Every structure is written in C-alpha cells, then in structure tokens.
C-alpha cells in the first residue's frame, strides 16, 4: 500500500473532523475540522481543500455534524469542550454553510459535557442527538455523575426566536459516555452504538409512535468507541470496538443464535481514539489510531479468510477523529485531526 500525505492546515489541538455531503456538483465531499482548544472551526471544500474559517471562537469544537434544516445546510457543533474535561459551559451551535440572510452563528443552547452529536431523521422529522460524557465533575477524575443521550426535535424554521430547543433524555446512567455512532443492525433496525463504562449498547430508534428508544447490551465491561459494518453479510453487520476507556483492545462482535460473541483482533493499541470501518482499496478494512506511544494511524484490511493485515499509515499523528472517503479499489482518502501535530492532514492511499 502506498501512502501520500498532505497537510491541509495548521490547527492547534486539532480534535474534531466530519465528512459533509458533496455540494454544488462536486464529486468529493466537504470536510470540517475544529480545535478542542482556543483554535478555530475550519471548512475544506473540494477539490483543492483550502481552509476556510467558519468561526474563531469559542473553541472546544469537539463534535461536528451536518444539519439539513428548512431547506438550508448547517454545520452543528458541540462547542466549549476544553481540555481536560472542562465542559461545564458547553453549548450547541449551528453554523450556516450556504449563503442567505440568516445571521451566523445560531445558538441552539447549553448542554454541559456534550461529547458527541448527530442528526437523525425519523417519524418524518429532523432531530439532533447529543450524548454527554458525564453530568458534572468536581475534579478531573470524578465519574460519579453519569451522562446520557439527549434528543431534540429541530424546529420547523431556524428563525432566531425559535432557537430555544428542548432536549429530553432518551438514555440515562452512562459513565465515561465516550462514543456514539449511527448504525443499522438486526436486518434494518436504525439506531446508535453507545460506548460507556457500563458496556457497549445498541440504542434502537423507535419503530412506531408508541415505541421508545430501546437499548440493547452487546457486551458488558468498559468501552470507548464502536462502529458497525457489514463485514460478511450485508443484512447482519459486525460491530467493532475499542476498549476500555481510551483503551488498547480492538475487538469484533458478531451476533449469533446464542447472543453476541466477542473476538479480540489486536490488544496493542496505545490510547485508542480512532475507529472507522468500511471498504479500503477494494477490501473490508478498519482505520484505527492511538494517541500515546508511537501515536500511530493504521489500516487493518481483510486478507485471506478472516485474517486482518495491519498496514501503517503514519506515526507521530496522535489522531483524535478521522473522515474516510472510499474511492473504489484504486484510492482512499483519510482526513485526520492530527492532534499531536496540530494539523489537519489528508492521506491518499493506493496500491
């Protein structure tokens, strides 16, 4: 595998990164990235991917997602989440990405310790989900106040007077609530994978007006991140995970007649913080990164049978989040928030 690296921008304490759908006829998506410190929120449009500043303040841009709202395109962000775990003043903000008369930014409201956000359409309406790492802290290692997952229905119009969104909890009691990733399991059931001290869960979305959000335990024990991908059967994805909190173990979870089984794939990850699954150069693959030791970013691709072959992308990266673009069997792009370098980096992978 060949690797070509390109620094897109200097970004002190680069932390968050998100892939946004292609716009204006482009054949490549837009990328957004933000600093967890006092640095800015940046946007990179194809094909050149030159940095544009969306916001200089307040920093602490720890999670990003696109929000399609009233015919407009916004970048939603969890802001004010500063190191280390200084997030009691965290707020959710929406930044318009298209031209119009709407002022920028639009304040959605406060939600302390929001660590991950995602937009989600169901029941004919757009919603914003926010997962909180905890509910509060008296000191850095205080995990006595569990967090959870909150749901807010997006108002019909983004007029300034309608920005007082109401969020209500749909899942409670999650300590070290680090990961939240959208997934489709059980032959089409949509929901989110949650990774916390209490375990790895699938939070299934309501199947009807009378049904609620229902958490299913995939594995007990502490988990940090998880993602689902149809590794063998398109109708029955596997779940891949990092454990424990910022941990060293990469695992695979499969659903069987007796329940979920777990298999360790690698136990040498150092402060695991990046996990992505998809097709890489024509083969099933995982992109995994650690923030300590050699601070590696690597790809694990399927070889013969179930064997995974690990190939190094780079070292000294300290990746916090990635966005991957699959370009068929000949090329893949990996956009990385390279925290250790204070950069946003694009890696082009080819055979």
C-alpha angles and dihedrals in degrees: 000000000000122000127199118185129202127179109224098184145344109251120171112228091001105198119148129054132172138184114227123194119267114271137196094019096306117150092213128060127247118251127214126194135179142190122243088209128053093302127114138268111249136198125204118196124194144282098024096024093210112172120258120187113234096174136358095198159083091013123198090103095171102156133025137184139163117256120196105202131172092338092310131107118231135176108225116206139184103224137187096039099136129177128303101025092299095150108123089115096046115146134186115234134182120213118197112233098188130063120266145109095282112117118239132261111026116204113223093182146259124310111162119225095009103170104170133023133186137174116231133182119212138138087025094295138097117245136184119219121201125186119200123214089216138332096249146331136223091189137000098274096039108125097161095111109065123214130214146182122288130197127208126183111225111241117247093247131027093226111147093244091059097055096100094101120190116225122190129187118257096173127025141182101049116145119197085011095187111151134049119166130166114246142173113216139159098040097311107340108145123213144103137288112230124200118197146137090273095056148278113304141180110219103202118208120238114281094202143359093276094048126086135206106288123200119212121195112233096173137353122229131061120316133181108188139358140182135183127223133165095247097168110355119039089210096050114042125197119235119227122198147182118219150228111011104303083347142167104240126095111194141179122219123199129187113234136173088265095048134268120344125199130212125185112230100177132357099185100082110129112219093338112219109148126065127162131158131198144094115322117187092336098314135089108266149170128216110209132177140183130201101209137057108013089357092223133189112200142168123223111202129187114256128173112346111329095335115128119212115207118214123181118236097181145324132226089038102116090198119203101177137000139198116205127201116198111212101182123268095319105056145014129185122212116193111197138192094220099200095178092054099038090235145114106230133190117208119194113203123199139156 
